[in-house]
Amino acid sequence: MMRAMEISFDPELEAKLQRIASETGRGPAQVVVDLVARQLDYDAWFRREVQKGIDSLDRGEYIDDEEVDARLDHMLQP
């Protein structure tokens, strides 16, 4: 069951929302729901990836600055 939630937007943001809703044939509320769902999915993914990095560091799995520089130099060579 979905509950209603009131959100206020400044006029510029509301105009963008209305434009996207109009261009996509969806209501403004559906655009907001879709955007929030996408952002929450991204946030969950990002947090998992950061935790993977932290876990790798905790296990001592990392490369030092010189190795990073060497890899970047190699990648950027024409």
C-alpha positions in Angstrom: 0.0 0.0 0.0 1.4 3.4 -1.0 1.1 6.3 1.3 1.0 9.9 0.0 4.0 12.1 0.8 4.1 15.8 0.2 7.3 17.2 -1.3 7.9 20.8 -2.1 10.1 21.8 -5.1 11.5 25.2 -6.0 9.8 26.6 -9.2 12.8 25.8 -11.4 12.9 22.1 -10.3 9.2 21.8 -10.6 9.3 23.1 -14.1 12.0 20.5 -15.0 9.8 17.8 -13.5 6.8 19.0 -15.4 8.8 19.0 -18.7 10.1 15.5 -18.1 6.6 14.3 -17.3 5.2 15.9 -20.4 7.9 14.6 -22.6 7.6 11.0 -21.3 3.8 10.9 -21.1 3.9 10.2 -17.4 2.5 12.0 -14.5 4.8 14.1 -12.3 4.3 11.8 -9.4 5.4 8.7 -11.4 8.5 10.6 -12.6 9.4 11.3 -9.0 8.8 7.7 -7.9 10.9 6.4 -10.8 13.7 8.8 -10.1 13.7 8.0 -6.4 13.7 4.3 -7.0 16.6 4.6 -9.4 18.6 6.7 -6.9 17.9 4.3 -4.1 19.1 1.4 -6.2 22.2 3.3 -7.2 22.9 4.2 -3.5 22.6 0.6 -2.5 25.0 -0.5 -5.3 27.4 2.3 -4.4 27.4 1.3 -0.7 28.1 -2.3 -1.6 31.0 -1.4 -3.8 32.5 0.9 -1.2 32.2 -1.9 1.4 34.0 -4.3 -1.1 36.8 -1.8 -1.2 37.0 -1.5 2.5 37.0 -5.2 2.9 39.8 -5.5 0.4 41.8 -3.0 2.3 41.1 -4.8 5.6 42.5 -8.0 3.9 45.6 -6.1 2.8 44.7 -6.2 -0.9 45.7 -2.9 -2.4 48.3 -1.3 -4.6 50.5 1.5 -3.6 50.8 5.0 -5.2 53.7 4.0 -7.5 51.8 1.1 -8.9 48.8 3.2 -9.6 50.9 5.8 -11.3 52.6 3.1 -13.4 49.3 1.6 -14.4 47.9 5.0 -15.4 51.0 5.8 -17.4 50.7 2.6 -19.2 47.0 3.1 -19.9 47.5 6.6 -21.2 50.4 5.9 -23.5 49.4 6.3 -27.2 
